[in-house]
Amino acid sequence: MASEMIEFPNDVYGIAFNLEEDNVGCVLFGEDQLIHEGDTAKRTGRLLEVPVGEALLGRMVDALGQPIDGLGDIETEHQLPAEQKGLGIVQRQPVGEPLYTGLKAIDSLTPIGRGQRELIIGDRRTGKTAIAIDTILNQKNTDVYCIYVAIGQKGSTLAQIANTLREHNAMEYTTIVSAAASDPSPLQYIAPYAGTAMGEYFRDNGKHALIIYDDLTKHAWAYRQMSLLSRRPPGREAYPGDVFYLHSRLLERSAKLSDALGGGSLTALPIIEIFEGDLTTYIPTNVSPLLMDRYTSQRICLTKV
């Protein structure tokens, strides 16, 4: 079945990415040098699952939920599929409870509600990540758990972000999911889905969570690389035809649950990088219709008021 886990020798796993009549195309989550012609590939009969729960708070994990911070193993009994179907209308309730970012320009002009999806979009070095990190820091002493998903970030940048969160004691309620620029494209592709599953654990247990995708532009790049290598037909800007579904099925998982289901929420702040202020390129025009609002990050907006 599509996206089924495939087991290879030397503890290497992958997922079924292409289903053809006479062959199956897989993407690997491990070292491809460990796979050789003639090796046995075994079906597992299950989808990719990642560990979830409060045991992940304060930890930095990879896209598969494995610790990479050198603090030992993560002991948790709970696992959830990385990819799940978005909630239906009956299971949701309207967004009406605010989630404060602590930034006056946002909270007063474009306020965010729990369960909402609000886009942070802007050019390079305009403070998009700074807005996201400030929002995490300002959730201290609240009931909101935070998941920061770093996609295609430099290792030095990610280390700086982690140190900032530790200095302000924000790691106590935060999990960092890292798929760095040096990681293979399949790990960058699956990272936001894995992070969303971690946030859904809190949402489904009547709690509130905030997830930040930094950034979905690099996520689309990783998916484009995988699709081209899998010989899928390219479309506009060489992206495959289902790139809209790539992000729609991700962002639709953010929601405010009905009171009958506990009233938990998962709020999403996706980040998209544009070039020279051009909002008409493929990925921004694809993602914007999926969101309730957007905040254009510009240097003038970062001035303290």
Rosetta silent file (secondary structure, phi, psi, omega in degrees, C-alpha in Angstrom):
SEQUENCE: MASEMIEFPNDVYGIAFNLEEDNVGCVLFGEDQLIHEGDTAKRTGRLLEVPVGEALLGRMVDALGQPIDGLGDIETEHQLPAEQKGLGIVQRQPVGEPLYTGLKAIDSLTPIGRGQRELIIGDRRTGKTAIAIDTILNQKNTDVYCIYVAIGQKGSTLAQIANTLREHNAMEYTTIVSAAASDPSPLQYIAPYAGTAMGEYFRDNGKHALIIYDDLTKHAWAYRQMSLLSRRPPGREAYPGDVFYLHSRLLERSAKLSDALGGGSLTALPIIEIFEGDLTTYIPTNVSPLLMDRYTSQRICLTKV
SCORE:     score description
SCORE:     0.000 S_00000001
   1 L     0.000  159.216 -178.131    0.000    0.000    0.000 S_00000001
   2 L   -63.662  139.779  178.767    1.096    3.590   -0.491 S_00000001
   3 L    65.933   16.747  176.519    3.395    5.003    2.221 S_00000001
   4 E   -73.367  143.436  177.383    3.839    1.541    3.759 S_00000001
   5 E   -70.309  134.554  177.645    7.058    1.024    5.704 S_00000001
   6 E  -118.226  131.694 -178.110    9.606   -1.165    3.912 S_00000001
   7 E  -102.235  130.772  177.402   12.404   -2.883    5.844 S_00000001
   8 E  -116.349  167.222  175.879   15.852   -3.342    4.309 S_00000001
   9 L   -61.576  164.214  177.524   18.999   -5.011    5.696 S_00000001
  10 L    63.492   31.809  175.751   21.285   -3.143    8.120 S_00000001
  11 L    58.075   36.106  175.383   18.310   -1.526    9.930 S_00000001
  12 E  -102.387  133.659 -179.889   17.473    0.744    7.009 S_00000001
  13 E  -122.006  158.537  175.262   13.820    1.645    6.457 S_00000001
  14 E  -151.321 -179.218  176.001   11.919    3.387    3.721 S_00000001
  15 E  -127.960  150.338  177.386    8.382    3.997    2.543 S_00000001
  16 E   -71.634  114.994 -174.192    6.603    2.982   -0.646 S_00000001
  17 E  -103.534  -39.800  178.848    6.519    6.187   -2.674 S_00000001
  18 E  -121.363  128.953  176.358    5.608    5.011   -6.187 S_00000001
  19 E  -112.300  107.182  178.537    3.256    2.112   -6.917 S_00000001
  20 L  -106.133  175.345 -178.843    3.635    0.829  -10.479 S_00000001
  21 L   -66.098  -37.581 -174.684    2.189   -2.253  -12.155 S_00000001
  22 L  -123.252    7.496  178.255    5.402   -4.256  -11.949 S_00000001
  23 L  -158.150  163.669  178.147    7.562   -2.390   -9.421 S_00000001
  24 E  -125.114  128.298  176.061    7.479   -0.257   -6.293 S_00000001
  25 E   -94.651  128.615 -177.331    9.569    2.872   -5.855 S_00000001
  26 E  -117.073  150.787  169.186   10.825    3.500   -2.313 S_00000001
  27 E  -112.541  140.939 -171.932   12.478    6.426   -0.595 S_00000001
  28 E  -100.919  144.221  175.097   14.995    5.639    2.127 S_00000001
  29 L  -101.849    4.087 -179.855   15.315    7.129    5.594 S_00000001
  30 L  -126.333 -163.027 -178.236   18.809    5.725    6.109 S_00000001
  31 L   -76.395  123.158 -179.454   22.148    5.492    4.350 S_00000001
  32 H   -72.301  -17.046  178.202   21.715    4.343    0.770 S_00000001
  33 H   -67.831  -17.686 -179.686   25.287    3.016    0.783 S_00000001
  34 H   -85.209   -5.863 -179.263   24.076    0.176    3.018 S_00000001
  35 L  -104.195  132.276 -177.622   21.644   -1.064    0.354 S_00000001
  36 L  -128.696  157.808  177.615   22.942   -3.292   -2.449 S_00000001
  37 L   -60.355  133.152 -179.057   21.461   -4.957   -5.497 S_00000001
  38 L    95.449   -8.893  177.143   19.916   -8.290   -4.563 S_00000001
  39 L   -65.837  154.490 -179.679   19.122   -7.328   -0.955 S_00000001
  40 L   -88.174  131.434  174.578   15.769   -8.438    0.436 S_00000001
  41 L  -109.865  127.626 -175.256   13.078   -5.820    0.997 S_00000001
  42 E  -113.587  136.846  172.415   10.332   -6.804    3.449 S_00000001
  43 E   -73.564  145.262  176.481    6.835   -5.393    3.826 S_00000001
  44 E  -106.027  -19.147 -179.901    5.889   -4.362    7.350 S_00000001
  45 E    74.484   14.392 -178.871    2.147   -3.950    6.794 S_00000001
  46 E  -142.046  158.314  176.098    2.070   -0.655    8.688 S_00000001
  47 E   -84.881  167.296  178.355    2.495    3.025    8.070 S_00000001
  48 L   -64.622  127.161  176.621    5.281    5.126    9.525 S_00000001
  49 E  -119.387  148.061  179.539    4.672    5.809   13.220 S_00000001
  50 E  -125.576  149.783  176.426    6.536    8.227   15.477 S_00000001
  51 E   -67.915  142.849  179.566    6.760    8.403   19.280 S_00000001
  52 E  -135.911  168.026  176.666    4.524   11.015   20.895 S_00000001
  53 L   123.724  175.582 -177.241    3.782   12.225   24.400 S_00000001
  54 H   -69.653  -15.612  178.454    5.116   14.478   27.120 S_00000001
  55 H   -65.361  -19.397 -179.916    8.374   12.499   27.222 S_00000001
  56 H   -84.908  -10.450  179.040    9.430   14.371   24.072 S_00000001
  57 L   -65.211  136.703 -178.972    9.202   17.779   25.741 S_00000001
  58 L    83.451    4.640 -175.909   12.622   19.330   26.180 S_00000001
  59 L  -116.412  157.305  172.341   14.147   17.073   23.543 S_00000001
  60 E  -112.762  123.396 -175.762   15.505   17.453   20.026 S_00000001
  61 E  -126.098  163.612  175.694   14.562   14.590   17.718 S_00000001
  62 E   -87.191 -172.657 -174.965   14.955   13.738   14.058 S_00000001
  63 L   -67.988  -14.789  177.986   12.127   13.311   11.580 S_00000001
  64 L  -100.153    5.618  178.489   11.517    9.753   12.821 S_00000001
  65 L    83.665   11.794  179.566   11.259   10.809   16.461 S_00000001
  66 L   -90.883  136.782 -175.654   14.687    9.478   17.448 S_00000001
  67 E   -66.158  140.261  177.968   16.711   11.638   19.882 S_00000001
  68 L  -129.647   15.122 -177.032   19.682   13.542   18.456 S_00000001
  69 L  -101.010    2.025  178.161   20.518   15.702   21.481 S_00000001
  70 L    72.620   18.041 -178.402   22.708   13.181   23.301 S_00000001
  71 L  -101.889   16.211  177.731   20.414   13.052   26.341 S_00000001
  72 L    94.547  179.499 -178.402   19.605    9.355   26.081 S_00000001
  73 L   -71.574  158.703  176.432   16.642    7.399   24.838 S_00000001
  74 L  -102.867  119.789 -178.077   13.073    8.675   24.974 S_00000001
  75 L   -99.460  106.790  177.768   10.786    6.393   26.952 S_00000001
  76 L  -145.557  143.606 -178.960    7.203    6.683   25.793 S_00000001
  77 L   -93.677   -5.647 -172.501    4.469    4.121   25.293 S_00000001
  78 E  -104.761  137.557  173.406    2.540    6.157   22.747 S_00000001
  79 E  -138.928  146.278  178.325    2.998    6.188   18.986 S_00000001
  80 E  -134.063  150.083  175.151    0.894    7.746   16.239 S_00000001
  81 E   -61.770  139.938  179.805    1.014    7.502   12.439 S_00000001
  82 L   -64.497  -35.624  179.090    2.967   10.365   10.911 S_00000001
  83 L  -112.036  123.428  176.975    0.238   10.871    8.316 S_00000001
  84 L  -133.897  157.335 -179.897   -3.396   10.995    9.389 S_00000001
  85 L   -73.233  142.565  177.002   -6.559   12.227    7.762 S_00000001
  86 L   -64.972  156.800 -177.393   -7.736   15.713    8.680 S_00000001
  87 L   -71.669  152.646  175.688  -10.735   16.105   10.958 S_00000001
  88 L   -82.928  175.579 -176.698  -14.255   16.482    9.619 S_00000001
  89 L   -64.957  -40.701 -176.386  -16.555   19.436   10.191 S_00000001
  90 L   -64.405  -29.988 -177.360  -18.537   17.748   12.979 S_00000001
  91 L   -80.933   -8.681 -177.606  -15.360   17.109   14.978 S_00000001
  92 E  -104.529  167.369  168.409  -14.341   20.772   14.922 S_00000001
  93 L  -135.429  157.248 -178.344  -15.639   23.933   16.508 S_00000001
  94 L   -59.824  148.358  177.924  -15.196   27.544   15.359 S_00000001
  95 L   -73.105  120.851 -178.229  -12.008   29.316   16.360 S_00000001
  96 L  -145.022   -6.131 -178.919  -12.882   31.653   19.219 S_00000001
  97 L  -106.939  124.632 -173.850  -10.166   31.360   21.867 S_00000001
  98 E   -74.560  149.601  168.996   -7.094   33.569   21.329 S_00000001
  99 E  -117.590  111.399 -174.066   -3.501   32.382   21.269 S_00000001
 100 L   -84.307  130.521  177.167   -1.288   35.308   22.206 S_00000001
 101 L   -87.278  -18.554 -174.819    2.079   35.605   20.496 S_00000001
 102 L    84.299    0.369  177.938    3.292   38.396   22.771 S_00000001
 103 L  -104.994  116.961 -173.165    3.964   40.580   19.712 S_00000001
 104 H   -61.321  -37.161 -178.038    1.748   43.664   19.721 S_00000001
 105 H   -61.829  -32.567 -179.298    1.848   44.097   15.942 S_00000001
 106 H   -87.736  -48.228 -175.066    0.346   40.636   15.492 S_00000001
 107 H   -64.903  -26.216 -178.782   -1.952   40.361   18.514 S_00000001
 108 H   -93.360  -33.989 -175.200   -3.577   43.718   17.778 S_00000001
 109 H   -98.260  -44.279 -179.605   -3.748   43.683   13.966 S_00000001
 110 L  -130.576   69.091 -176.827   -3.884   39.996   12.971 S_00000001
 111 L   -62.399  150.597 -178.246   -4.751   38.048   16.145 S_00000001
 112 E  -110.397  137.361  176.351   -4.397   34.277   16.124 S_00000001
 113 E  -105.064  155.683  177.771   -6.944   31.868   17.576 S_00000001
 114 L   -68.156  127.525 -175.067   -6.315   28.413   18.971 S_00000001
 115 L    95.881   -1.308 -177.477   -6.809   25.911   16.178 S_00000001
 116 L   -88.157  165.662  173.008   -6.088   28.503   13.496 S_00000001
 117 E  -124.700  117.707 -179.306   -3.496   28.407   10.720 S_00000001
 118 E  -127.453  128.108 -174.644   -1.691   31.681   10.051 S_00000001
 119 E   -85.952  134.766  170.798    1.049   32.059    7.478 S_00000001
 120 E  -107.753  114.285 -172.179    4.296   33.925    8.146 S_00000001
 121 E  -131.697  141.172  179.676    5.689   34.892    4.749 S_00000001
 122 E   174.709  173.821  178.345    8.570   37.098    3.695 S_00000001
 123 L   -71.909  175.521  176.065   11.992   37.394    2.107 S_00000001
 124 L   -63.344  142.963  173.704   15.197   36.048    3.588 S_00000001
 125 L    58.707   40.347  173.995   16.390   37.690    6.796 S_00000001
 126 L  -111.493    9.210  173.764   13.180   39.616    7.453 S_00000001
 127 L    93.514   21.198 -179.889   12.547   38.059   10.855 S_00000001
 128 H   -64.876  -49.775  179.256   10.224   35.156   10.046 S_00000001
 129 H   -66.374  -34.541  178.541   11.978   32.709   12.372 S_00000001
 130 H   -61.285  -40.042  176.862   12.352   35.435   15.007 S_00000001
 131 H   -61.408  -44.488 -178.309    8.565   35.853   15.081 S_00000001
 132 H   -64.446  -45.005 -178.741    8.126   32.110   15.516 S_00000001
 133 H   -67.436  -40.681  176.474   10.716   31.803   18.292 S_00000001
 134 H   -60.121  -37.410  178.304    9.324   34.840   20.136 S_00000001
 135 H   -63.849  -40.704  177.222    5.897   33.214   19.990 S_00000001
 136 H   -63.913  -45.707 -178.695    7.300   30.059   21.597 S_00000001
 137 H   -60.780  -34.796 -177.281    9.061   32.062   24.316 S_00000001
 138 L   -81.689    1.124  173.532    5.846   33.924   25.102 S_00000001
 139 L   -88.724    2.003  177.927    3.955   30.680   25.738 S_00000001
 140 L   -63.061  140.506 -178.232    5.801   30.298   29.042 S_00000001
 141 L    65.942   23.112  171.581    3.454   29.950   32.020 S_00000001
 142 L  -117.090 -177.123 -179.815    0.565   29.090   29.686 S_00000001
 143 L  -101.835   26.274 -176.598   -1.056   25.744   28.893 S_00000001
 144 E  -105.527  126.072  172.920    0.327   25.594   25.338 S_00000001
 145 E   -92.873  146.782 -173.243    2.872   22.971   24.273 S_00000001
 146 E  -121.278  140.584  173.256    5.127   23.876   21.340 S_00000001
 147 E  -126.219  121.316  178.327    6.620   21.870   18.487 S_00000001
 148 E  -108.566  116.189 -178.945    9.217   23.547   16.287 S_00000001
 149 E  -103.725  113.534  179.890    9.852   21.714   13.000 S_00000001
 150 E   -98.816  118.412 -176.014   13.078   22.787   11.294 S_00000001
 151 E  -117.616  115.789  176.677   13.148   21.808    7.613 S_00000001
 152 L    70.771   20.555  179.828   16.326   22.299    5.616 S_00000001
 153 L   -82.460  153.358  173.494   17.922   24.568    8.223 S_00000001
 154 L   -68.537  147.848 -179.993   21.674   24.858    8.697 S_00000001
 155 H   -60.749  -37.506 -179.925   23.014   22.977   11.702 S_00000001
 156 H   -66.748  -38.307  178.033   24.511   26.157   13.162 S_00000001
 157 H   -65.138  -42.656 -179.786   21.176   27.968   12.886 S_00000001
 158 H   -65.728  -39.017  177.806   19.344   25.127   14.586 S_00000001
 159 H   -63.940  -38.741  177.911   21.908   25.005   17.402 S_00000001
 160 H   -64.494  -41.246  178.494   21.457   28.741   17.972 S_00000001
 161 H   -64.096  -44.104  179.744   17.668   28.337   18.158 S_00000001
 162 H   -62.502  -41.136  178.690   17.976   25.462   20.625 S_00000001
 163 H   -64.602  -39.062  177.809   20.354   27.482   22.826 S_00000001
 164 H   -61.388  -44.248  179.827   17.946   30.443   22.803 S_00000001
 165 H   -65.632  -37.629  179.149   15.077   28.228   23.947 S_00000001
 166 H   -68.984  -40.842 -179.049   17.208   26.671   26.689 S_00000001
 167 H   -61.031  -30.514 -178.831   18.427   30.043   27.963 S_00000001
 168 L  -102.080   15.010  178.358   14.824   31.167   28.442 S_00000001
 169 L    56.882   31.704 -179.937   13.676   27.816   29.899 S_00000001
 170 L   -89.160  -13.884  179.117   11.363   27.330   26.935 S_00000001
 171 H   -70.051  -14.026  179.663   12.509   23.776   26.215 S_00000001
 172 H   -61.700  -27.231 -178.188   10.439   22.641   29.201 S_00000001
 173 H  -125.134   20.860 -174.223    7.332   22.804   27.017 S_00000001
 174 E  -129.761  143.585  170.597    8.911   22.515   23.553 S_00000001
 175 E  -120.255  132.792  176.463    9.989   19.725   21.218 S_00000001
 176 E  -104.324  123.756  174.835   12.333   20.407   18.298 S_00000001
 177 E  -106.047  117.415 -171.985   11.959   18.187   15.231 S_00000001
 178 E  -111.650  126.474  166.906   15.037   18.559   13.057 S_00000001
 179 E  -130.049   85.537 -170.270   15.477   17.696    9.387 S_00000001
 180 L   -70.635  170.283 -179.253   18.612   19.682    8.644 S_00000001
 181 L   -61.980  -26.327 -179.844   19.926   20.713    5.245 S_00000001
 182 L   -82.989   -8.294  179.548   22.438   17.851    5.428 S_00000001
 183 L   -80.666  153.796  178.669   19.681   15.251    5.923 S_00000001
 184 L   -61.851  156.056  179.998   18.265   13.321    2.947 S_00000001
 185 H   -56.611  -38.900  178.770   15.204   14.702    1.179 S_00000001
 186 H   -59.320  -34.601  177.957   12.896   11.926    2.505 S_00000001
 187 H   -70.795  -38.429  176.115   13.601   13.031    6.081 S_00000001
 188 H   -66.809  -31.407  179.243   12.898   16.666    5.186 S_00000001
 189 H   -69.958  -42.439 -172.748    9.696   15.507    3.496 S_00000001
 190 H   -86.886  -15.553 -174.021    8.348   13.497    6.445 S_00000001
 191 H   -56.086  -50.113 -178.646    9.451   15.891    9.247 S_00000001
 192 H   -63.999  -31.947  177.522    6.386   18.208    9.292 S_00000001
 193 H   -69.130  -39.492  177.154    4.010   15.238    9.278 S_00000001
 194 H   -64.890  -43.693  178.058    5.881   13.666   12.194 S_00000001
 195 H   -62.402  -36.689  178.509    5.820   16.948   14.123 S_00000001
 196 H   -65.501  -38.480  176.859    2.091   17.286   13.493 S_00000001
 197 H   -61.263  -37.725  177.797    1.490   13.820   14.938 S_00000001
 198 H   -65.694  -37.655  177.085    3.318   14.921   18.101 S_00000001
 199 H   -72.070  -33.337  179.521    1.061   17.962   18.337 S_00000001
 200 H   -65.340  -27.638  176.926   -2.061   15.898   17.671 S_00000001
 201 H   -59.647  -44.985  178.872   -1.333   13.850   20.778 S_00000001
 202 H   -68.988  -43.149  179.909   -1.864   16.938   22.940 S_00000001
 203 H   -58.560  -45.573 -175.769   -4.850   18.105   20.884 S_00000001
 204 H   -74.030  -12.413  177.242   -6.620   14.755   21.131 S_00000001
 205 L  -104.068   23.366  174.946   -6.084   14.651   24.901 S_00000001
 206 L    77.055   15.330 -179.573   -7.876   17.950   25.497 S_00000001
 207 L  -107.995 -179.848 -175.875   -4.701   20.058   25.613 S_00000001
 208 E  -121.570  136.316 -177.865   -3.425   22.886   23.443 S_00000001
 209 E  -136.464  153.101  177.002   -0.403   22.807   21.155 S_00000001
 210 E  -125.446  128.611  178.387    1.366   25.153   18.761 S_00000001
 211 E  -122.419  138.590 -178.976    3.381   23.869   15.807 S_00000001
 212 E  -121.745  126.488  177.487    5.727   25.901   13.631 S_00000001
 213 E  -104.347  111.416 -175.020    6.908   24.711   10.208 S_00000001
 214 E  -124.725   92.956   -1.533   10.163   26.454    9.310 S_00000001
 215 L  -135.941  165.097 -175.233    9.820   26.403    6.404 S_00000001
 216 H   -77.467  -14.566  173.742    7.407   24.894    3.885 S_00000001
 217 H   -64.638  -47.493  178.576    9.336   26.269    0.912 S_00000001
 218 H   -68.880  -29.828  175.253   12.210   23.893    1.633 S_00000001
 219 H   -62.692  -43.567  177.932    9.669   21.158    2.324 S_00000001
 220 H   -65.962  -35.820  176.806    8.308   21.598   -1.205 S_00000001
 221 H   -61.264  -44.513 -179.864   11.860   21.570   -2.579 S_00000001
 222 H   -61.999  -41.677  179.097   12.521   18.221   -0.892 S_00000001
 223 H   -66.483  -36.002  177.218    9.301   16.789   -2.306 S_00000001
 224 H   -64.101  -42.358  178.376   10.225   18.073   -5.761 S_00000001
 225 H   -61.141  -45.784  179.197   13.603   16.350   -5.572 S_00000001
 226 H   -61.625  -42.529 -176.881   11.996   13.057   -4.552 S_00000001
 227 H   -67.630  -40.948  179.549    9.381   13.298   -7.294 S_00000001
 228 H   -67.419  -39.823  177.629   11.882   14.089  -10.045 S_00000001
 229 H   -67.569  -27.210  177.396   14.155   11.236   -8.959 S_00000001
 230 L   -86.355    2.545  177.057   11.096    8.967   -8.974 S_00000001
 231 L    64.203   35.180  171.437   10.371   10.128  -12.552 S_00000001
 232 L   -78.725  145.945 -177.669    7.015   11.637  -11.742 S_00000001
 233 L   -61.998  127.385  178.556    5.824   14.075  -14.420 S_00000001
 234 E   -80.391  153.508  176.635    6.916   17.638  -13.561 S_00000001
 235 L  -121.717 -137.626 -178.286    4.566   20.597  -13.745 S_00000001
 236 H   -62.994  132.814 -178.082    4.931   24.296  -13.060 S_00000001
 237 H    54.759   28.377  178.150    8.428   25.169  -11.763 S_00000001
 238 H    68.241    8.695  174.519    9.190   21.403  -11.997 S_00000001
 239 L   -76.861  149.197  175.996    6.914   20.648   -9.026 S_00000001
 240 E   -70.421  165.610 -174.798    4.715   17.545   -9.337 S_00000001
 241 L   -68.716  -20.429 -176.854    1.008   17.974   -9.899 S_00000001
 242 L   -99.103   22.083 -177.768    0.028   16.958   -6.356 S_00000001
 243 H   -67.286  -26.550  175.482    2.115   19.582   -4.549 S_00000001
 244 H   -64.629  -44.073  178.370   -1.096   21.346   -3.447 S_00000001
 245 H   -65.117  -28.179  177.751   -2.249   18.158   -1.715 S_00000001
 246 H   -53.710  -45.169 -176.564    1.205   17.921   -0.114 S_00000001
 247 H   -94.657  -27.261 -179.449    0.461   20.933    2.079 S_00000001
 248 H   -66.323  -41.369 -179.194   -3.334   20.774    2.264 S_00000001
 249 H   -72.148  -19.237  175.680   -3.323   17.395    3.992 S_00000001
 250 H   -79.896  -51.034 -173.567   -0.724   18.726    6.417 S_00000001
 251 H   -74.721  -24.806  178.985   -2.374   22.013    7.380 S_00000001
 252 L   -70.233   -9.151  178.200   -5.900   20.585    7.596 S_00000001
 253 L   -81.112  -11.678  174.728   -4.783   18.608   10.649 S_00000001
 254 L   -82.549  129.353 -174.339   -4.660   21.817   12.702 S_00000001
 255 L  -166.230  163.049  169.237   -8.015   22.357   14.372 S_00000001
 256 E  -104.938  115.980 -176.742   -9.967   23.227   17.500 S_00000001
 257 E   -71.309  154.470  175.774  -11.802   20.096   18.617 S_00000001
 258 L   -67.327  160.687  179.848  -15.431   20.157   19.648 S_00000001
 259 H   -61.626  -31.432  179.396  -16.266   20.115   23.339 S_00000001
 260 H   -64.952  -24.584  179.601  -17.502   16.537   22.977 S_00000001
 261 H  -101.749   10.883  175.446  -13.961   15.516   21.975 S_00000001
 262 L   108.217  -15.393  176.671  -12.267   17.434   24.777 S_00000001
 263 L    73.133   15.721  177.337  -11.872   20.891   23.250 S_00000001
 264 L   -71.282  168.155 -177.822   -8.155   20.526   22.542 S_00000001
 265 E  -146.315  152.684  171.337   -6.466   22.485   19.784 S_00000001
 266 E  -130.670  114.307 -178.377   -3.508   22.426   17.439 S_00000001
 267 E  -102.417  136.480 -176.923   -2.473   25.821   16.056 S_00000001
 268 E  -116.940  134.849  172.181   -0.137   26.038   13.057 S_00000001
 269 E  -122.052   83.599  176.904    2.244   28.826   12.066 S_00000001
 270 E   -74.501  146.730  178.662    3.727   27.789    8.716 S_00000001
 271 E  -115.513  137.032  176.118    6.601   29.849    7.336 S_00000001
 272 E  -130.870  133.079  177.968    7.227   30.442    3.635 S_00000001
 273 E   -97.981  129.424  176.763   10.256   32.170    2.150 S_00000001
 274 L  -114.329  175.193 -175.306    9.747   34.289   -0.946 S_00000001
 275 L  -125.852  121.847  179.045   12.229   36.081   -3.173 S_00000001
 276 L    56.339   36.614  174.455   12.266   39.843   -3.742 S_00000001
 277 L    70.709   14.746 -177.078    8.766   40.184   -2.352 S_00000001
 278 L   -84.043  108.643 -179.649    7.160   38.106   -5.090 S_00000001
 279 L   -91.204    3.591 -173.729    3.956   36.581   -3.674 S_00000001
 280 L  -101.583    5.094  177.857    2.881   35.118   -7.017 S_00000001
 281 L   -71.792  173.441 -166.676    5.269   32.172   -7.203 S_00000001
 282 H   -63.587  -51.074 -174.107    3.911   28.643   -7.080 S_00000001
 283 H   -67.166  -46.811  176.957    4.269   27.671   -3.404 S_00000001
 284 H   -58.811  -40.317 -179.789    2.920   30.932   -1.861 S_00000001
 285 H   -72.175  -22.645  176.511   -0.107   30.887   -4.171 S_00000001
 286 H   -78.027  -41.239 -172.703   -0.703   27.232   -3.319 S_00000001
 287 H   -82.628  -35.864 -175.566   -0.471   27.585    0.454 S_00000001
 288 H   -53.756  -42.390  179.695   -2.240   30.931    0.952 S_00000001
 289 H   -65.228  -16.535 -178.083   -5.761   29.598    0.141 S_00000001
 290 H   -83.255   -8.975 -170.077   -5.316   26.931    2.832 S_00000001
 291 L  -112.866  155.479 -178.312   -4.853   29.476    5.610 S_00000001
 292 L   -80.062  -23.961 -178.035   -7.179   31.741    7.524 S_00000001
 293 E  -164.049  173.166  175.573   -4.809   34.705    7.430 S_00000001
 294 E  -146.589  152.447  178.425   -1.243   35.629    6.737 S_00000001
 295 E  -122.473  114.398  179.940    1.354   37.903    8.268 S_00000001
 296 E   -84.101  115.650 -176.296    3.876   39.412    5.862 S_00000001
 297 L   -80.937  117.326  176.530    7.166   39.710    7.671 S_00000001
 298 L  -132.343  156.104 -175.556    8.917   42.975    6.883 S_00000001
 299 H   -59.483  -35.548 -177.849   11.678   44.770    8.722 S_00000001
 300 H   -65.692  -27.152 -178.487    9.406   47.675    9.620 S_00000001
 301 H   -75.693  -14.837 -176.782    7.045   45.296   11.419 S_00000001
 302 H   -89.265   -2.611  177.676    9.805   44.149   13.755 S_00000001
 303 L   -67.740  131.126 -178.493   10.220   47.565   15.366 S_00000001
 304 L   -66.712  137.150  178.647    9.215   47.406   19.015 S_00000001
 305 L  -124.990    0.000    0.000    6.057   49.324   19.838 S_00000001
